[in-house]
Amino acid sequence: MSARIRTLTSLLLLGFLLGCTPQDGGGDGDEPRSGETARPASAAKSPFWVDPGSPAARQVRAWKQQGRADDAELLERIASRPVAEWPAGHDPGADVRTAVRGAAAGGRTAVLVAYNIPHRDCGQHSAGGAPDAAAYERWIGSFADGIGDSKAVVILEPDAVPHVVDGCTPPELHEERYRLISGAVARLKQHPGVKVYLDAGNSAWISDPGNLAQALRRAGVGEADGFALNVSNFRRTGEQLAYGRRVSDLLGGAHFVIDTSRNGNGPMNGAPGEVWCNPPGRALGEPPTTRTGDDRADAFLWVKRPGESDGQCRGGPKAGEWWPDYALGLARRAG
């Protein structure tokens, strides 16, 4: 073997031992600095923003200080991955700006949920919303202005369209709701970096995709980027992919996203009215990604923030409040 070949071979071997092998898609700037803990590969490949000040991240830090190192490590399965922000209050603009600026600083995209429709959740666990149509229009305007020229994915009004289809929302409010949602789509799409997906429930909720597709059309899905499935629910991903394609076929090939935040073990068995609120035994699902394997499914997202309560049921706090014990169970049972 010539000296030149021996030198080349030695350099190649050294590169292999040091880990200097080609990467899928190249580096993305997520390599940890000295002293940092490497994030899971799934988080590094995700284009979405991880909030360093999320409830899960704060809990990890608190448990480390308390000596609960094992629990803190498990909870990193939530804290290290991107979850949606749910801006609240009468003026959401400041919270939206904080999220999109944080995302932009890291070259990422914020995932946001607009959840303030009047007569929200039919007066159930997440009741509330804007007091009237005019207040909602001001609210969504502030939301959109907060995004500005940044990139964002917006999940628009969870439950609002399905609650029209299933009759939970009174008939006299239907036309106003369609008008407000379609107006929200138009307002958000004034910002070119925004993708908007109308919430469409899940496969176990609206059994007739035709009724759902008709309602989505009236709510402006044709001007949006698609629809969202399984938000805050537990249906398995494969089931949602199949259902999404059925709805998509009725909407001319519309794209969709799926909330996989808590569907790792699928739904709990039982009556529909009993299985959606803080069910025990659930697990985290597929990490957020745009690599879905389906050309119409744009992303798997964690829209529901894992560890935040569905409502005051099964010992949980108010809807949307952080519940560390439930979060730890979701993380512990994740595959």
C-alpha positions as CSV (number, residue, x, y, z in Angstrom):
1,M,0.0,0.0,0.0
2,S,1.5,3.4,-1.0
3,A,2.1,6.1,1.6
4,R,-0.7,8.3,-0.1
5,I,-3.3,5.5,0.2
6,R,-2.3,4.8,3.8
7,T,-2.7,8.5,4.7
8,L,-6.1,8.7,3.0
9,T,-7.3,5.6,4.8
10,S,-6.1,7.0,8.1
11,L,-8.0,10.2,7.6
12,L,-11.2,8.5,6.7
13,L,-10.9,6.2,9.7
14,L,-10.3,9.3,12.0
15,G,-13.3,11.0,10.5
16,F,-15.5,8.0,11.2
17,L,-14.3,7.7,14.8
18,L,-15.0,11.4,15.4
19,G,-18.5,11.1,14.0
20,C,-17.8,13.2,10.8
21,T,-20.1,11.1,8.7
22,P,-22.6,12.7,6.2
23,Q,-25.9,13.7,7.9
24,D,-29.4,13.3,6.5
25,G,-30.2,16.7,5.0
26,G,-27.1,18.3,6.5
27,G,-26.6,20.0,9.8
28,D,-29.5,22.2,11.1
29,G,-27.7,24.2,13.8
30,D,-29.1,22.1,16.7
31,E,-25.9,20.5,17.8
32,P,-25.5,21.2,21.5
33,R,-22.9,23.6,22.8
34,S,-20.4,22.6,25.4
35,G,-22.2,21.8,28.7
36,E,-25.6,21.5,27.0
37,T,-27.7,18.4,26.9
38,A,-28.4,17.1,23.4
39,R,-32.0,17.3,22.4
40,P,-33.7,14.1,21.0
41,A,-33.1,13.6,17.3
42,S,-36.8,14.1,16.6
43,A,-36.7,17.5,18.2
44,A,-33.6,18.5,16.3
45,K,-35.2,17.6,13.0
46,S,-38.5,19.4,13.7
47,P,-38.9,22.8,12.1
48,F,-41.1,24.0,15.0
49,W,-40.2,26.1,18.0
50,V,-39.5,24.7,21.4
51,D,-40.4,27.1,24.1
52,P,-37.6,27.2,26.7
53,G,-40.0,28.7,29.3
54,S,-42.8,26.2,28.9
55,P,-44.5,24.7,32.0
56,A,-42.7,21.4,31.3
57,A,-39.3,23.1,31.0
58,R,-39.9,24.9,34.3
59,Q,-41.0,21.6,35.9
60,V,-37.8,19.9,34.7
61,R,-35.7,22.6,36.3
62,A,-37.7,22.4,39.6
63,W,-37.4,18.6,39.8
64,K,-33.7,18.7,39.2
65,Q,-33.3,21.2,42.0
66,Q,-35.4,18.9,44.2
67,G,-33.2,15.9,43.4
68,R,-35.9,14.2,41.3
69,A,-33.4,13.5,38.5
70,D,-35.2,10.5,37.0
71,D,-38.5,12.2,36.8
72,A,-36.9,15.3,35.3
73,E,-35.3,13.1,32.6
74,L,-38.6,11.6,31.7
75,L,-40.3,14.9,31.5
76,E,-37.7,16.1,29.0
77,R,-39.7,14.0,26.5
78,I,-42.2,16.9,26.7
79,A,-40.0,19.8,27.6
80,S,-37.5,19.2,24.7
81,R,-40.2,19.1,22.0
82,P,-42.3,21.8,20.3
83,V,-45.8,22.3,21.6
84,A,-48.4,24.8,20.5
85,E,-48.9,28.1,22.3
86,W,-52.5,29.1,23.2
87,P,-52.5,32.9,23.6
88,A,-55.3,34.0,25.9
89,G,-56.7,37.2,27.4
90,H,-58.6,40.0,25.8
91,D,-55.6,41.0,23.8
92,P,-53.4,38.1,22.6
93,G,-51.0,40.2,20.6
94,A,-48.2,40.4,23.2
95,D,-48.1,36.6,23.7
96,V,-48.2,36.0,20.0
97,R,-45.2,38.3,19.4
98,T,-43.2,36.6,22.2
99,A,-43.8,33.2,20.5
100,V,-43.0,34.2,16.9
101,R,-40.0,36.2,17.9
102,G,-38.6,33.4,20.0
103,A,-39.2,31.0,17.0
104,A,-37.6,33.4,14.5
105,A,-34.5,33.8,16.6
106,G,-33.9,30.0,16.3
107,G,-34.9,29.8,12.6
108,R,-38.1,27.9,13.6
109,T,-41.8,28.2,13.1
110,A,-44.2,28.9,16.0
111,V,-47.4,26.8,16.3
112,L,-50.3,28.8,17.7
113,V,-53.9,28.1,18.6
114,A,-56.6,30.7,18.2
115,Y,-59.3,29.7,20.7
116,N,-61.7,32.5,21.6
117,I,-64.9,32.0,19.5
118,P,-68.0,33.3,21.2
119,H,-70.0,30.6,23.0
120,R,-66.9,28.4,23.2
121,D,-67.2,24.7,24.1
122,C,-71.0,24.9,24.5
123,G,-70.5,26.1,28.1
124,Q,-68.5,22.9,29.1
125,H,-65.1,22.6,30.7
126,S,-63.5,25.2,28.4
127,A,-66.4,27.6,28.3
128,G,-65.7,31.3,27.7
129,G,-64.5,33.0,24.6
130,A,-65.1,36.5,23.3
131,P,-68.4,38.1,24.6
132,D,-69.6,38.9,21.1
133,A,-68.8,39.0,17.4
134,A,-67.2,42.5,17.5
135,A,-65.0,41.6,20.4
136,Y,-63.9,38.4,18.5
137,E,-63.0,40.4,15.4
138,R,-60.8,42.7,17.5
139,W,-59.2,39.7,19.2
140,I,-58.3,37.9,16.0
141,G,-57.0,41.1,14.5
142,S,-54.6,41.5,17.5
143,F,-53.6,37.9,17.1
144,A,-52.8,38.3,13.4
145,D,-51.0,41.6,14.0
146,G,-48.8,39.9,16.6
147,I,-47.6,37.5,14.0
148,G,-46.6,40.3,11.6
149,D,-44.1,39.2,9.0
150,S,-43.1,36.1,11.0
151,K,-43.8,32.4,10.1
152,A,-46.5,30.6,12.1
153,V,-48.9,27.7,11.9
154,V,-52.3,28.6,13.4
155,I,-54.8,26.0,14.4
156,L,-58.1,27.9,14.3
157,E,-60.8,27.5,16.9
158,P,-60.8,23.9,18.2
159,D,-64.3,22.3,18.4
160,A,-66.0,25.3,16.8
161,V,-67.0,23.7,13.5
162,P,-67.7,20.2,14.9
163,H,-70.0,21.7,17.5
164,V,-72.0,23.2,14.8
165,V,-72.3,19.9,13.0
166,D,-73.2,17.9,16.1
167,G,-75.8,20.4,17.2
168,C,-74.2,21.4,20.4
169,T,-74.0,25.0,19.2
170,P,-77.5,26.5,19.0
171,P,-78.8,26.9,15.4
172,E,-79.3,30.6,15.7
173,L,-75.5,31.0,16.2
174,H,-74.4,29.0,13.2
175,E,-74.3,31.7,10.6
176,E,-72.4,34.0,12.9
177,R,-69.9,31.3,13.7
178,Y,-69.3,30.5,10.0
179,R,-68.8,34.2,9.3
180,L,-66.4,34.7,12.2
181,I,-64.3,31.7,11.3
182,S,-64.1,32.5,7.6
183,G,-63.3,36.1,8.5
184,A,-60.5,34.9,10.8
185,V,-59.1,32.9,8.0
186,A,-59.0,35.9,5.7
187,R,-57.5,38.1,8.4
188,L,-54.7,35.7,9.3
189,K,-53.9,35.0,5.6
190,Q,-53.2,38.7,5.1
191,H,-49.8,37.7,6.6
192,P,-47.9,35.6,4.0
193,G,-45.9,33.6,6.5
194,V,-49.0,32.1,8.2
195,K,-50.5,28.7,7.5
196,V,-54.1,28.2,8.9
197,Y,-55.8,24.9,9.6
198,L,-59.5,24.8,10.7
199,D,-60.2,22.4,13.5
200,A,-62.3,19.5,12.2
201,G,-62.7,17.3,15.3
202,N,-61.7,13.6,15.0
203,S,-62.8,10.4,13.4
204,A,-64.9,9.3,16.4
205,W,-66.8,12.6,16.7
206,I,-68.4,13.4,13.3
207,S,-69.3,10.0,11.7
208,D,-70.4,11.5,8.4
209,P,-67.4,13.2,6.7
210,G,-69.8,14.7,4.2
211,N,-71.5,16.8,6.8
212,L,-68.2,17.9,8.2
213,A,-66.8,18.8,4.8
214,Q,-69.9,20.9,4.1
215,A,-69.4,22.8,7.3
216,L,-65.7,23.3,6.7
217,R,-66.5,24.8,3.3
218,R,-68.9,27.3,4.9
219,A,-66.3,28.2,7.5
220,G,-63.7,29.1,4.8
221,V,-61.5,26.1,4.6
222,G,-61.0,26.8,0.9
223,E,-59.1,29.9,1.7
224,A,-57.1,28.2,4.5
225,D,-54.2,25.8,4.2
226,G,-56.4,22.8,5.3
227,F,-57.9,21.4,8.5
228,A,-56.7,19.9,11.8
229,L,-57.7,16.6,13.3
230,N,-57.5,15.0,16.8
231,V,-56.9,18.3,18.7
232,S,-56.8,17.5,22.4
233,N,-57.9,14.0,21.7
234,F,-56.4,10.5,21.8
235,R,-57.4,8.8,18.5
236,R,-54.6,6.8,16.9
237,T,-52.6,8.4,14.1
238,G,-53.4,5.8,11.5
239,E,-57.1,6.2,12.1
240,Q,-56.8,9.9,11.7
241,L,-54.8,9.6,8.5
242,A,-57.5,7.5,6.9
243,Y,-60.3,9.8,8.1
244,G,-58.3,12.8,7.0
245,R,-58.1,11.5,3.5
246,R,-61.8,10.8,3.4
247,V,-62.5,14.4,4.3
248,S,-59.8,15.6,2.0
249,D,-61.4,13.8,-0.9
250,L,-64.6,15.7,-0.3
251,L,-62.7,19.0,-0.2
252,G,-60.8,18.7,-3.5
253,G,-57.6,17.2,-1.9
254,A,-57.3,19.6,1.0
255,H,-54.3,19.1,3.3
256,F,-54.4,18.5,7.0
257,V,-52.4,18.2,10.3
258,I,-52.9,15.8,13.2
259,D,-52.5,16.3,16.9
260,T,-50.4,13.4,18.1
261,S,-49.6,14.9,21.5
262,R,-51.3,12.2,23.7
263,N,-52.3,9.4,21.3
264,G,-49.5,7.0,22.0
265,N,-51.8,4.4,23.6
266,G,-54.9,5.4,21.7
267,P,-58.2,6.3,23.4
268,M,-59.5,4.8,26.6
269,N,-62.4,2.4,26.2
270,G,-65.8,3.7,27.4
271,A,-68.6,6.0,26.6
272,P,-67.6,8.9,24.3
273,G,-68.7,11.4,27.0
274,E,-66.3,9.9,29.6
275,V,-63.1,9.1,27.7
276,W,-61.9,12.5,26.6
277,C,-61.3,14.3,29.9
278,N,-58.0,13.4,31.6
279,P,-58.3,9.7,30.8
280,P,-55.7,7.6,32.7
281,G,-53.2,5.3,31.1
282,R,-52.5,7.5,28.0
283,A,-49.1,8.2,26.5
284,L,-47.3,10.7,24.3
285,G,-47.6,10.1,20.6
286,E,-45.3,10.7,17.6
287,P,-43.1,13.7,18.1
288,P,-43.9,16.8,16.0
289,T,-42.6,16.5,12.5
290,T,-43.4,17.3,8.8
291,R,-42.3,13.8,7.8
292,T,-45.7,12.1,7.9
293,G,-45.4,9.7,5.1
294,D,-48.6,11.0,3.6
295,D,-48.6,13.7,0.9
296,R,-51.8,15.3,2.2
297,A,-50.8,15.3,5.9
298,D,-48.6,18.3,6.3
299,A,-47.5,17.6,9.9
300,F,-47.9,15.8,13.1
301,L,-48.1,18.4,15.8
302,W,-48.5,18.6,19.6
303,V,-51.4,21.0,19.6
304,K,-52.7,20.1,23.0
305,R,-49.9,20.8,25.5
306,P,-49.2,17.4,27.1
307,G,-49.7,17.7,30.9
308,E,-52.2,20.5,30.8
309,S,-55.6,19.5,32.2
310,D,-58.7,18.9,30.1
311,G,-60.9,20.1,32.9
312,Q,-61.9,19.5,36.5
313,C,-62.4,15.7,36.1
314,R,-60.6,12.7,37.5
315,G,-58.9,15.0,40.0
316,G,-57.5,17.5,37.5
317,P,-57.3,21.2,37.8
318,K,-59.1,23.7,35.6
319,A,-58.9,23.2,31.8
320,G,-55.5,24.4,30.5
321,E,-53.7,24.4,33.9
322,W,-50.5,22.5,34.3
323,W,-50.8,19.1,36.0
324,P,-47.3,17.7,36.5
325,D,-48.4,14.2,37.7
326,Y,-50.5,13.7,34.5
327,A,-47.6,15.0,32.4
328,L,-45.2,12.5,34.0
329,G,-47.5,9.6,33.4
330,L,-47.8,10.6,29.7
331,A,-44.0,10.7,29.4
332,R,-43.4,7.5,31.4
333,R,-45.7,5.5,29.1
334,A,-44.3,6.8,25.9
335,G,-42.7,4.3,23.6
